[in-house]
Amino acid sequence: MRVPEIFASNVFNLQVMQERLPKETYKSLKKTIDEGSALDAGVANVVANAMKDWAVEKGATHYTHWFQPMTGITAEKHDSFITPVDGGKVIMDFSGKELVMGEPDASSFPSGGVRATFEARGYTAWDPTSFAFVKDGTLYIPCAFFSYSGEVLDKKTPLLKSMRALNDQALRILRLFGNTKAKRVYSTVGAEQEYFLIDESMYQRRKDLKYTGRTLFGAKPPKGQEMEDHYFGALKTRVGAYMKDLDEELWKLGILAKTKHNEVAPAQHELAPIFTNTNIAADQNQLVMETMKRVAQRHGMRCLLHEKPFDGINGSGKHNNWSMSTDTGLNLLDPGTTPAENGQFMLFFAAVIAAVDEYQDLLRLSVASVGNDHRLGANEAPPAIVSMFVGEELEQVIEALERGEIYEGKGKNVMKLGVDTLPELPKDTTDRNRTSPFAFTGNKFEFRMVGSSFSLSGPNIVINAAVADVLREFADTLEKAPDFNAALHDLVVETIRKHRRIIFNGNNYSDEWKEEAARRGLSNLKDSAEALPHFADEKNIAMFERMKVFTRREVVTRTEIMLENYSKAAVIEALTASEMAKRDIYPAVSAYVRELCATLEAEKAAGIDAGEAAEKELIASLAADNAAMYFQVKQLDELLAREKAIADAAAQAKFVADKIIPAMQAVRAYADEMEAKVSAKCWPFPTYGEILFSV
């Protein structure tokens, strides 16, 4: 396999465009992609025809407008290229109008009450900045999604708006430093994707995995991750074959899959790509997750992307490595060697510090879900308290600035913004901190709280918009300053002093940090029900409106959608747990108890009493636990009935978090206790040990 030959072979990228489009058409489309200018209708027709011809040569018979509704996954409606002609024949045709806009039914997608159910019309609009591609005989066209009356119904549109806001404000800052070459500033992302692989036969025998993506029952196996022998271990033959196939599929789609390895937990693995623009990274990560699942089934396995598919071992995250770069290749979070470069770096760095502190609630809720609630704060992922890690060297720089002192660095340079020079920092200026939610790792920030199944759009909308809003404040101050260097220095120092509380370089898992965070006044939104309502806080609505990312109405409706999705997911889990307990576990344990009783009676009849005491104890224990589980399930069912009557979304989510989820855990406790005592042949579904070591 020659990777350069197959890479992006199924992507209608700039190289293909340049080869297939007339020169003027290509220049016009390239301007639209680079500068966000409107696309001429005549250009759209030419592009559509060339795109169709290319796709048909790749075996495509259909096209689809591929978009990201507020379900957390992608959506697609496939239309064929065929158009009837005289004589009962057809031709393959595709117009500019069909390329630029589509009309899927929008009535069944979440809208948070912004539209009535009978208002069905919705539109998709082509996003030319994210390349079209061919997959499974269909031309996929990345799109935004909005309603007939203009309301945004997807995650892609606000992501693009947040990127535009960041571009506008970052360019204002760059112009103050004399940079006139940069025309665009992009946020960039590289998302490390964790996942589990299990055998297909194991998956099919677990209702909980099929309905919810995670196991709702399961006793701890004799061996888990205690030996730490899976992390970076040699790939098993079956897993290696899967990863090879996955890489090839992703490379054909132009996805820069770079790194693959075993993760900490048994059956857990990771894939990491190379950085790209955030909207492209979001699209590509959706493709990564879809392709992971599809390729796994070809290999007789299932790919699990739930944040916590197994209790007692590490869950899966998606580390969101975020940075800012110009169209000239300048990383704005790279420390420099000249006074101007250092001042510029420290200003952008301070902007991120301020944004994370001011909008820590938004960052927390951007990663809130039923699945991620099980992972965050479990000493395997960052806690629910948002804080930042900056490393030893930058910590010393910040402390010196805060005290108004000259920083002497490692011995040869000093720093005063705009006058002297910051010590030249290597890319890896400090060790990483895997416990930190938001860590500076050289020339980027790693947002470690994002869950494995999440769309990248949500968290990056928040980061982009929050940083853009702070940069707006900075630009307003500096543009009217009589002495730029003095104002720059004072602004950075003032920002650091005001937001210093968000920086913590220690162990985020420790109980001491929770106490310290409370003293600092940092928020600790422990679960989704507590976090999600803050999306509609006045300060957050005001920020989104200033940055033209969301309107007030859109914020309110999205809050409703997120709360409803949380409750729906938890209720599905509860209903599944109830069914498994009543229809699978209770009958299996009862049957085993009857078997033990029959054995005991047979032994008595034969005059054998050697094991009588042990069998009586086991029978009594199982019978008691089974009865207790039965009544606990009955209580769970009663709570589920009460939940249906709650109309308010926030109250409903709170009831789910405080009542239903603890009731589920109580049912599980009895079931897991019995699993350890019941004969293996009688237990109704595969155990953790069987699942985790099945591949």
C-alpha positions in Angstrom: 0.0 0.0 0.0 1.4 3.4 -1.1 -0.1 5.8 1.4 0.6 9.0 -0.6 -1.3 7.5 -3.5 -4.4 6.6 -1.6 -4.4 9.6 0.8 -7.5 11.8 0.1 -8.2 9.7 -3.0 -11.9 9.9 -2.1 -11.9 13.7 -1.4 -12.8 16.5 -3.7 -10.0 18.7 -2.4 -8.1 21.6 -3.8 -5.9 19.5 -5.9 -8.9 17.8 -7.6 -10.6 21.1 -7.9 -7.6 22.7 -9.6 -7.4 19.7 -12.0 -11.1 19.6 -12.9 -12.3 23.2 -12.7 -11.7 26.1 -15.2 -9.1 28.4 -13.9 -11.4 31.3 -13.1 -13.9 29.0 -11.5 -11.2 27.6 -9.3 -10.0 31.0 -8.3 -13.5 32.1 -7.4 -14.1 29.0 -5.3 -10.7 29.3 -3.6 -11.5 32.8 -2.6 -14.8 31.6 -1.1 -12.9 29.0 0.9 -10.1 31.3 2.0 -12.0 34.5 2.7 -15.6 33.3 3.3 -16.9 35.4 0.4 -20.3 34.5 -1.3 -20.3 31.9 -4.0 -21.5 33.1 -7.4 -24.4 31.0 -8.8 -22.7 30.5 -12.1 -19.6 29.1 -10.3 -21.8 26.7 -8.3 -23.2 25.1 -11.5 -19.7 24.5 -12.9 -18.5 23.1 -9.5 -21.5 20.9 -9.2 -21.0 19.3 -12.6 -17.3 18.7 -12.0 -18.0 17.3 -8.6 -20.7 15.0 -10.0 -18.4 13.7 -12.8 -15.6 13.0 -10.3 -18.0 11.3 -7.8 -19.5 9.1 -10.6 -16.0 8.0 -11.6 -15.5 7.0 -8.0 -18.6 4.8 -8.2 -21.1 7.2 -6.6 -24.8 7.0 -7.7 -26.2 9.3 -5.0 -25.4 12.5 -3.2 -26.3 13.6 0.3 -26.1 16.9 2.3 -24.3 15.7 5.4 -25.1 17.8 8.5 -24.9 17.8 12.3 -28.3 18.2 14.0 -28.5 18.6 17.7 -28.7 14.9 18.3 -24.9 14.6 18.7 -24.5 12.5 15.5 -24.6 13.2 11.8 -27.6 13.1 9.5 -28.0 12.3 5.8 -30.7 12.0 3.1 -29.5 10.3 -0.1 -30.7 11.4 -3.5 -29.6 9.8 -6.8 -28.0 11.7 -9.6 -30.5 10.3 -12.2 -32.7 12.6 -14.2 -35.2 11.2 -16.8 -34.8 12.1 -20.5 -36.8 11.2 -23.6 -37.1 7.6 -24.5 -37.4 6.3 -21.0 -33.7 6.8 -20.3 -31.9 8.7 -17.6 -28.8 10.8 -17.3 -26.6 11.6 -14.3 -27.2 15.2 -13.5 -26.4 17.5 -10.5 -27.0 21.3 -10.5 -25.5 24.1 -8.6 -28.8 24.6 -6.8 -28.7 21.0 -5.6 -25.1 21.5 -4.4 -25.6 24.7 -2.5 -28.9 23.9 -0.8 -31.0 20.9 0.1 -34.3 20.5 1.9 -34.5 17.6 4.4 -37.6 17.3 6.6 -36.7 19.2 9.8 -39.8 18.3 11.9 -38.3 15.3 13.7 -35.0 16.8 14.7 -34.6 18.5 18.2 -35.5 22.2 18.2 -36.2 22.9 21.8 -39.6 24.2 21.0 -38.3 26.8 18.6 -40.6 25.3 15.9 -44.0 23.6 16.0 -44.1 19.9 15.1 -46.1 20.6 11.9 -43.5 23.0 10.7 -41.5 20.5 8.7 -39.4 22.6 6.3 -35.6 22.7 6.9 -32.6 23.6 4.7 -29.1 22.5 4.4 -26.4 24.8 3.0 -23.1 23.7 1.6 -20.0 24.5 3.7 -17.3 24.8 1.0 -14.5 25.1 3.6 -15.0 21.4 4.4 -14.3 19.2 1.4 -16.9 16.9 -0.1 -16.0 13.2 -0.3 -17.2 9.8 -1.6 -18.2 7.0 0.8 -20.1 3.8 0.1 -21.3 4.9 -3.3 -22.5 8.4 -2.2 -21.1 11.9 -2.6 -21.1 13.5 0.9 -21.4 17.3 1.0 -20.7 18.8 4.4 -23.5 21.3 5.3 -25.1 23.6 7.8 -28.7 23.1 8.8 -31.3 25.7 9.5 -35.1 26.2 9.6 -37.5 27.8 7.2 -37.6 30.9 9.3 -33.8 31.0 9.8 -33.3 29.4 13.2 -30.1 27.4 13.5 -30.8 23.7 14.0 -27.3 22.2 14.0 -23.9 22.4 15.6 -21.9 23.2 12.5 -23.4 26.7 12.0 -22.6 28.1 15.4 -19.1 26.5 15.2 -18.4 28.4 12.0 -19.8 31.6 13.6 -17.5 31.1 16.6 -14.5 30.7 14.3 -15.5 33.9 12.5 -15.7 35.7 15.8 -12.3 34.5 16.9 -10.8 35.5 13.5 -12.3 39.0 13.7 -11.0 39.7 17.2 -7.6 38.0 16.8 -6.9 40.0 13.6 -7.6 43.2 15.6 -4.9 42.2 18.1 -2.4 41.2 15.3 -2.8 44.5 13.6 -1.8 46.2 16.9 1.5 44.3 16.8 2.1 45.5 13.2 1.1 42.2 11.5 -0.5 43.1 8.2 0.4 39.8 6.4 -2.1 37.6 8.1 -5.6 37.7 6.5 -7.2 34.9 8.6 -6.9 33.4 12.0 -8.2 29.9 12.5 -8.7 27.8 15.6 -7.2 24.4 15.1 -7.9 21.1 16.8 -6.3 17.7 17.1 -8.6 15.2 18.9 -7.2 12.1 20.5 -10.0 9.5 20.2 -10.3 6.7 22.8 -12.5 3.6 22.2 -13.1 0.0 23.2 -13.2 -3.1 20.9 -15.2 -6.2 22.0 -16.3 -9.3 20.2 -19.5 -9.1 18.3 -21.0 -12.2 19.9 -20.5 -10.7 23.4 -22.2 -7.5 22.3 -25.2 -9.3 20.9 -25.8 -11.0 24.2 -25.9 -7.8 26.2 -29.2 -5.7 26.0 -27.5 -2.9 27.9 -24.7 -2.5 25.3 -27.2 -2.6 22.4 -29.6 -0.1 23.9 -27.4 2.2 25.8 -23.8 1.7 24.7 -22.6 0.7 28.2 -22.9 -2.2 30.6 -25.5 -1.5 33.4 -24.5 -4.6 35.3 -21.2 -6.4 35.8 -19.1 -7.6 38.7 -15.4 -6.8 38.8 -13.3 -9.5 37.0 -10.3 -11.1 38.7 -8.1 -9.1 36.4 -8.7 -5.6 35.1 -6.1 -2.9 34.5 -4.1 -3.5 37.7 -1.0 -4.9 36.0 -0.8 -1.9 33.7 0.3 -4.3 31.0 -2.1 -3.2 28.3 -1.0 0.4 28.0 1.2 0.8 24.9 1.5 -3.0 24.8 1.9 -5.0 21.6 -1.2 -5.0 19.4 -3.1 -8.3 19.3 -3.3 -9.7 15.8 -7.0 -9.1 15.4 -6.7 -5.5 16.8 -3.7 -4.8 14.5 -5.6 -5.9 11.5 -8.5 -3.7 12.5 -6.3 -0.7 13.0 -4.6 -1.2 9.6 -7.9 -1.4 7.9 -9.2 1.7 9.8 -6.1 3.7 8.9 -6.5 2.9 5.2 -10.2 3.9 5.2 -9.5 7.2 7.0 -6.5 8.0 4.8 -8.7 7.6 1.7 -11.0 10.2 3.2 -8.1 12.6 3.7 -8.1 12.2 7.5 -4.6 12.5 9.0 -4.8 9.5 11.3 -1.3 9.6 12.8 -1.0 7.6 16.0 -2.6 4.3 17.3 -1.9 2.4 20.4 -3.4 0.3 23.3 -4.8 2.4 26.1 -4.8 1.7 29.9 -7.9 -0.5 30.2 -8.2 -4.0 28.7 -9.8 -3.8 25.2 -9.2 0.0 25.1 -7.3 1.8 22.3 -6.6 5.3 21.0 -6.3 7.0 17.6 -4.9 10.5 17.2 -4.8 12.7 14.1 -2.7 15.7 13.0 -4.1 19.2 13.7 -6.4 20.9 11.2 -8.9 23.7 11.2 -11.6 23.2 13.8 -14.6 22.9 11.5 -12.8 20.3 9.4 -11.6 18.5 12.6 -15.2 18.4 13.8 -16.4 16.9 10.5 -13.5 14.5 10.3 -14.0 13.3 13.9 -17.6 12.4 13.1 -16.2 10.4 10.2 -13.6 8.8 12.4 -16.3 7.6 14.9 -18.6 6.3 12.1 -15.7 4.5 10.3 -14.5 3.0 13.6 -17.9 1.4 14.1 -18.2 0.2 10.5 -14.7 -1.3 10.2 -15.1 -3.0 13.6 -18.1 -5.0 12.4 -16.2 -6.1 9.3 -13.7 -7.7 11.7 -16.4 -9.4 13.8 -16.1 -6.8 16.6 -18.0 -3.8 18.0 -16.5 -0.4 18.7 -17.8 1.2 21.9 -17.5 5.0 22.1 -19.4 5.4 25.4 -17.5 7.4 28.0 -17.8 4.6 30.6 -18.8 1.2 29.1 -17.4 -0.8 32.0 -17.5 0.1 35.7 -14.3 -0.1 37.7 -11.9 0.5 34.8 -11.0 3.6 32.9 -13.5 5.2 30.6 -12.9 6.9 27.2 -12.3 10.6 26.5 -11.5 12.7 23.5 -8.7 15.1 24.3 -9.4 18.3 22.5 -6.0 19.9 21.6 -6.9 23.5 20.7 -4.8 26.3 19.3 -4.9 29.4 17.1 -3.0 29.9 13.9 -2.8 32.4 11.0 -3.1 31.7 7.3 0.6 32.4 7.1 1.4 29.5 9.5 2.0 31.5 12.7 0.9 29.6 15.9 -0.3 32.4 18.2 0.3 30.2 21.3 4.0 29.7 20.4 6.4 31.7 22.7 8.8 33.9 20.8 12.3 35.3 21.0 11.7 39.0 20.4 9.9 41.6 22.6 7.0 41.9 20.1 6.6 38.1 19.8 6.7 37.7 23.6 4.2 40.4 24.2 1.9 38.9 21.6 2.2 35.4 23.0 1.6 36.6 26.6 -1.5 38.6 25.5 -3.1 35.6 23.7 -2.1 33.4 26.6 -3.7 35.7 29.1 -6.8 35.9 26.9 -7.2 32.1 27.2 -6.7 32.3 31.0 -9.4 34.9 31.3 -11.8 33.0 29.0 -11.4 29.8 30.9 -12.0 31.5 34.3 -14.9 33.7 33.2 -16.7 30.9 31.4 -15.7 27.8 33.4 -19.4 26.9 33.7 -19.7 26.9 29.9 -16.7 24.7 29.5 -18.0 22.2 32.1 -21.5 22.0 30.6 -20.1 21.7 27.0 -18.9 18.2 28.0 -21.9 17.2 30.1 -23.8 14.0 29.4 -25.0 10.9 31.3 -22.0 9.0 30.0 -19.4 11.6 30.9 -20.8 12.0 34.4 -19.6 8.5 35.1 -16.1 9.4 33.9 -15.3 12.9 35.2 -13.8 13.0 38.6 -13.2 9.2 38.7 -9.4 9.5 39.1 -9.1 8.5 35.4 -10.1 11.8 33.9 -10.1 15.4 35.1 -12.6 16.3 37.9 -15.7 18.4 37.2 -13.9 21.5 38.6 -12.4 23.4 35.7 -8.8 24.7 36.1 -5.8 25.3 34.0 -2.2 23.9 34.0 0.5 26.1 32.6 3.7 24.4 33.7 6.6 25.4 35.9 8.3 27.9 33.6 5.1 29.9 32.7 4.0 29.7 36.3 7.2 31.5 37.3 6.7 34.1 34.5 3.1 34.7 35.7 4.2 35.0 39.3 6.9 37.5 38.4 4.4 39.6 36.4 1.9 39.5 39.1 4.5 40.8 41.7 5.8 43.4 39.3 9.2 41.8 39.3 11.7 41.0 36.5 11.7 37.4 35.5 15.2 36.0 35.1 14.3 32.7 33.6 17.0 30.0 33.3 19.8 32.5 33.7 20.4 34.6 30.6 17.3 36.6 29.7 14.9 38.9 31.5 11.3 39.9 30.7 9.2 43.0 30.7 6.6 42.9 28.1 7.4 45.0 25.0 10.8 46.0 26.4 13.0 43.0 27.2 12.8 39.4 26.1 11.1 36.3 27.5 13.4 33.3 27.9 13.1 31.2 24.8 10.8 28.4 25.8 11.2 25.0 24.3 8.1 23.4 22.9 7.9 21.0 25.9 8.6 23.5 28.6 7.3 21.3 31.3 5.9 17.9 32.1 2.3 17.2 31.2 -0.4 17.1 33.8 -2.9 14.3 33.0 -5.2 15.4 35.9 -5.7 18.9 34.6 -9.0 19.7 32.7 -7.3 22.5 30.6 -3.6 22.1 30.2 -1.0 24.1 28.2 1.2 21.6 26.5 3.7 23.7 24.5 1.9 25.6 21.8 -1.7 24.4 22.4 -4.2 23.8 25.2 -5.4 20.3 25.9 -9.1 20.2 27.0 -9.2 16.8 28.6 -12.8 16.7 29.8 -14.4 16.0 26.4 -16.1 12.6 26.3 -15.4 9.9 23.7 -18.8 10.0 22.0 -19.0 13.8 21.8 -19.1 16.0 18.7 -16.2 18.4 18.7 -18.5 21.2 17.8 -20.0 21.9 21.2 -16.8 22.3 23.3 -15.0 24.3 20.5 -18.0 26.7 20.1 -17.5 27.6 23.7 -13.7 27.9 23.6 -13.7 30.0 20.4 -16.5 32.3 21.5 -15.1 32.8 25.0 -11.6 33.6 23.8 -12.9 35.9 21.1 -14.9 37.9 23.6 -11.9 38.4 25.8 -9.8 39.4 22.8 -12.5 41.9 21.9 -12.1 43.5 25.4 -8.3 43.5 25.0 -8.5 45.2 21.5 -10.9 47.8 22.8 -8.4 48.7 25.5 -5.2 48.7 23.5 -6.6 50.4 20.4 -7.2 53.6 22.4 -4.0 53.4 24.5 -1.6 56.3 24.2 1.4 54.1 25.0 0.9 50.6 23.5 3.8 48.8 25.3 2.8 50.2 28.7 -0.8 49.4 28.2 0.1 45.9 27.0 2.1 45.2 30.0 -0.5 46.6 32.4 -3.3 44.6 30.7 -1.5 41.3 30.9 -0.6 41.9 34.6 -4.1 43.0 35.4 -5.6 39.9 33.6 -3.3 37.5 35.4 -4.0 39.1 38.8 -7.8 38.9 38.2 -7.9 35.4 36.9 -5.0 33.8 38.7 -7.4 31.5 40.7 -8.0 29.3 37.6 -4.4 28.2 37.4 -3.5 25.0 39.3 -0.4 22.9 38.5 -0.9 20.2 41.2 -2.9 17.0 41.5 -6.5 17.7 40.4 -7.6 14.3 41.8 -6.8 15.1 45.4 -9.4 16.0 48.0 -7.2 18.9 49.0 -7.7 20.5 45.6 -11.5 20.3 45.9 -11.2 22.2 49.2 -8.8 24.7 47.7 -10.9 25.2 44.6 -13.9 26.0 46.8 -11.8 28.6 48.7 -10.9 30.1 45.4 -14.5 30.4 44.4 -14.3 28.0 41.4 -17.5 26.3 40.4 -18.0 22.6 41.0 -20.9 21.4 38.9 -20.9 17.8 39.8 -23.3 16.4 37.2 -25.1 17.3 34.0 -28.4 18.2 35.7 -26.5 20.8 37.8 -24.3 22.1 34.9 -26.6 22.3 31.9 -29.0 25.0 33.1 -26.1 27.5 33.3 -26.0 27.6 29.5 -28.8 30.1 29.7 -27.2 32.3 32.4 -27.4 36.0 31.5 -23.7 36.5 31.3 -23.4 33.5 28.8 -26.3 34.7 26.7 -24.8 38.2 26.5 -21.4 36.8 25.4 -22.9 34.6 22.7 -25.0 37.5 21.4 -21.9 39.9 21.4 -20.0 37.3 19.4 -23.0 36.7 17.1 -22.8 32.9 17.7 -26.2 32.4 19.3 -29.3 34.5 19.8 -31.0 34.5 23.2 -33.7 32.3 21.8 -31.2 29.8 20.4 -29.4 29.6 23.8 -32.7 29.0 25.6 -33.9 26.3 23.2 -30.5 24.5 23.2 -30.6 24.5 27.0 -33.9 22.8 26.7 -32.6 20.3 24.2 -29.5 19.4 26.2 -31.6 18.8 29.4 -34.1 16.7 27.5 -31.4 14.6 25.9 -29.8 14.0 29.3 -33.1 12.8 30.8 -34.0 10.7 27.8 -30.6 8.9 27.8 -30.8 8.2 31.6 -34.4 7.0 31.4 -33.5 4.6 28.5 -30.7 3.2 30.8 -33.2 2.9 33.7 -35.8 1.1 31.6 -33.1 -1.3 30.2 -31.8 -2.0 33.7 -35.4 -2.7 34.9 -36.0 -5.1 32.0 -32.7 -6.9 32.4 -33.3 -7.3 36.2 -36.8 -8.6 35.9 -36.6 -10.7 32.7 -33.0 -12.0 32.8 -31.3 -11.7 36.2 -34.2 -12.5 38.6 -35.3 -15.6 36.7 -31.7 -16.8 36.3 -31.0 -16.5 40.1 -34.3 -18.1 41.0 -33.6 -21.0 38.7 -30.1 -21.4 40.3 -31.6 -21.3 43.8 -34.1 -24.0 42.8 -31.2 -26.0 41.5 -29.4 -25.7 44.7 -32.5 -26.6 46.7 -33.0 -29.7 44.6 -29.4 -30.7 45.1 -29.7 -30.1 48.9 -32.8 -32.3 49.0 -31.2 -35.0 47.0 -28.2 -35.0 49.3 -30.4 -35.2 52.3 -32.3 -38.2 50.8 -29.0 -39.9 50.2 -27.8 -39.2 53.7 -25.1 -36.8 52.5 -24.8 -33.6 54.7 -21.2 -32.6 54.2 -22.1 -29.4 52.2 -25.4 -28.7 53.8 -24.3 -25.6 55.8 -22.6 -24.0 52.8 -25.5 -24.7 50.4 -28.0 -23.3 52.9 -26.0 -20.2 53.4 -25.7 -19.7 49.6 -29.4 -20.3 49.1 -30.3 -17.8 51.8 -27.9 -15.2 50.5 -29.1 -15.4 46.9 -32.7 -15.6 47.8 -32.4 -12.5 50.0 -30.5 -10.5 47.4 -32.8 -11.5 44.6 -35.9 -10.4 46.6 -34.2 -7.2 47.6 -33.3 -6.5 43.9 -36.9 -7.2 42.9 -38.3 -4.6 45.3 -35.6 -2.2 44.3 -36.6 -2.6 40.7 -40.2 -2.0 41.7 -39.1 1.3 43.3 -37.2 2.2 40.2 -40.3 1.6 38.1 -42.3 3.9 40.4 -39.7 6.6 40.0 -39.8 6.3 36.2 -43.6 6.7 36.3 -43.2 9.9 38.4 -40.5 11.3 36.0 -43.0 11.2 33.1 -45.3 13.7 35.0 -42.6 16.4 35.3 -43.0 19.0 32.7 -40.1 21.3 33.3 -36.9 20.1 31.7 -34.5 21.3 34.4 -36.7 19.8 37.2 -36.9 16.6 35.2 -33.1 16.3 34.8 -32.7 17.1 38.5 -35.1 14.3 39.4 -33.3 11.9 37.1 -29.9 12.7 38.7 -31.1 12.7 42.3 -33.6 9.8 42.2 -33.5 7.6 39.2 -29.7 7.2 38.7 -29.2 6.3 42.4 -32.0 3.8 42.2 -30.4 2.2 39.2 -27.1 1.9 41.1 -28.9 0.2 44.0 -30.4 -2.4 41.6 -27.0 -3.0 40.1 -25.3 -3.5 43.5 -27.6 -6.4 44.3 -27.2 -7.9 40.8 -23.4 -7.6 40.8 -23.2 -9.2 44.3 -25.3 -12.2 42.9 -23.2 -12.5 39.8 -20.2 -13.4 41.9 -22.1 -16.3 43.5 -24.2 -17.8 40.6 -22.9 -20.6 38.5 -21.3 -19.3 35.3 -23.6 -21.5 33.1 -26.7 -20.0 34.8 -25.7 -16.3 34.5 -27.8 -14.8 31.6 -25.2 -12.7 29.8 -21.4 -12.4 29.3 -19.4 -11.2 32.3 -16.7 -8.4 32.3 -13.9 -11.0 32.2 -15.4 -12.6 29.1 -16.1 -9.3 27.4 -12.8 -7.5 28.1 -10.6 -10.4 27.1 -12.7 -11.5 24.1 -10.6 -9.9 21.3 
